[in-house]
Amino acid sequence: MASKLHVKKGDSVVVIAGASNGKSGKILAVDTTKGRVKVEGLNIRKKAIRRTQENPTGGIVEMEGFMDVSNVMLQSKYDARKSNK
């Protein structure tokens, strides 16, 4: 996968494909080697957490998962595309 992507950390994006189609959020992390991004509040996954000193109860935590960069579009480009139709 190319190391140059059309989005970067902190950009506002809209999901254009998949289960979260049409939802928007801010990019939290970018994995350039795999071509994947983590978007705030989207693609929520559940993960079992072991009891630790920081988290004494343990349990199940919901966290964002990575999604393919081809499934997201910059908010500004998305709005421009919608206004042209």
VEXFITOR-707284 format. One record per residue (C-alpha): z, y, x. Coordinates in steps of 0.02 Angstrom, whole numbers, padded with zeros to 5 digits, always signed. Each point is the difference from the previous one (the first is absolute). Layout:
BEGIN
ZYX...
// end
This chain:
BEGIN
+00000+00000+00000-00038+00174+00060+00143+00107+00061-00071+00156-00086+00044+00008-00186-00040+00129-00134+00185+00027-00039+00157+00033+00101+00188+00000-00024+00057+00135-00123-00166+00013-00094+00000-00002-00190-00111-00142-00061-00057-00082-00163-00024-00188-00018-00179-00036-00054+00008-00190-00013+00124-00136-00043+00152-00011-00112+00058+00179+00038-00171+00076-00039+00014+00187-00039+00177+00022+00067+00036+00123+00140+00127+00019+00139+00030+00053+00178-00039-00111+00149+00159-00061+00086-00076-00107+00138-00170-00047+00071-00046-00162+00091-00161+00040+00093-00022-00175+00073-00004-00083-00171-00070+00149-00096+00143+00008-00124+00109+00139-00070+00169+00010-00086+00004+00121-00148+00160+00072-00071+00050-00083-00164-00149-00118-00009-00025-00186+00036+00186-00035-00022+00060-00164+00077+00170-00085-00015+00086-00059+00158+00161-00100+00017+00121+00085+00118+00139-00092+00092+00176+00072-00003+00031+00117+00148+00121+00138+00045-00125+00130-00062-00032-00096-00161+00159-00099-00039-00060-00064-00170-00170-00063+00058-00114-00045-00145-00178+00044-00047-00077+00166+00053-00161+00075-00067-00113+00078+00131-00179+00059+00016-00127-00122+00069-00159+00035+00097-00169+00010-00088-00176+00008+00070-00060+00172+00050-00163-00027-00096+00101+00002-00163+00059+00180+00023-00088+00169-00003+00062+00173+00048+00067+00097-00150-00115+00148+00035-00157-00109+00005+00055-00093-00156+00026+00164-00096-00169+00067+00058-00085-00161-00057+00084+00009-00171-00049+00184-00026-00183-00036+00039-00016-00128-00139
// end
